[in-house]
């Protein structure tokens, strides 16, 4: 299957998931919460096909801060949508994504 990772500023270090960073394995999207000045830079998505043992890098996406940006409050919403049914073999492990936005 496909897996998604992100590189920050062309480092060999990948963006690590923590309380502020989340990488969706459904969409490949990178989400950042409470952006800080240290987050400013270029982000590059890497898509890996484990069956073919191949990786492809996308173009760098710059992140900048808007000094005059005002973030209003908005109602929570679920960002990742699941199929209605998920099938799994008995004894196997299943990881379901749940990710919500709101302020």
Secondary structure, DSSP 4 states (H G I P E B T S, - for coil): -EEEEEEETT-SSBPPPSSSEEE-TTT--EEESS--GGG-EEEEEEEEETTTTEEEE---EEE---TT--------EE-S---S-----TT--------EE--
